[in-house]
Amino acid sequence: MATERTDSPCYVADGYWRGPVWGPSTLLIVEGLAATGETTLARAIATAYVKTCSVSGFAENFDAQTGSPLRDPAYTWTAATFLLLAQQFGECL
């Protein structure tokens, strides 16, 4: 889930918190959606994140449009988010 809409004039593909997909914000959104009963959307976002990590590794963040890894190639919060979402939505793998 991009941190800024990709059609926003403020969006920057590698703009740190102005566009890329991040583990911590993705986890917060998924947890919030699940807690409010929006499990279908939560599962869809979790599945997309887990698949991105499975293909692109555990980079610090990811390009919101391509899923390409950005910044640090090995980041613990990305791996932790992957593990939590994979555990919560097991069939994502």
N, C-alpha and C positions, 0 to 999 in steps of 0.2 A: 504494500500500500504506500503510494507516494506521499511524501510529506508536504507536497504542494501539487495542486492539480496540474497536469501536464499541459493544459491549454491556458494556464494562468500567465499573465505577463511577468509575474515574479518567479516563474519556474526556471530553474537552471539545472541541467542534467547532472552535473557534478557540483551542485551548489550547496553542498553540505546539508543543512536543514531546509533548503528551499527546493527540494525535488526528489532526492534519492529515497530508496526504501531502506529503512533501518529496523533492526531487530527489536529494540525496546519499544518503539512506537507501534510497531506491528503487534507485538504481544499485548500491549495495553488495549489496543482497539479490539483485538480478537477476544480478550478476556471480558471487556465491557459488553461486547455484542452477545457473547455466550451468557453472561449474567442477566441480560435483559430479555433472554429468550430468542434472540436473533441467531439461532444456531446454524441455519443454512448459510447465511452470509459469513458468520464466523468461520465455519468449516471451509468455505470457498477461499477466504483470505489465508487461512492456515495452510491449506493445500498448496496454494500458489507460492507461499513463502518457503515451505518445505521443498517443493520442487525446484525453486530457484536455488536454494542452498545445495540441493543434490546435484545440480548441474554446474553451478558456479563456485561452489565451495563456501567457506565461512568468512567471506570478506567483511570489512567493517560496514559497508553498505553496498547497495546495488542500484544501477541505473534503472529508473522506473519504467522506461520504455523498452529496454532490451534485456534487462536482467543481468547485464554484464557486471562483474565485480568492480567496485571502486575502492580507492584508498588502501588501507592495510589488508593484505591478503588473508590474514588469519586473526580473527577477532573473537574473544571469548563470549561476548554478549550475543553474537550471531549464533555461535554454537549452542549456547544455553537456550536461546529462543527456539532454535531448531528442535532441541531435545524436548523442551516443554510442550511445544505444539505437536510434535510427533507422538508424544505420550498421550496428550489430551485427545488428539484426533488420529488415533493409531492407523487407520486405513489410508491416511495421507501418503504413507510410504509406499 
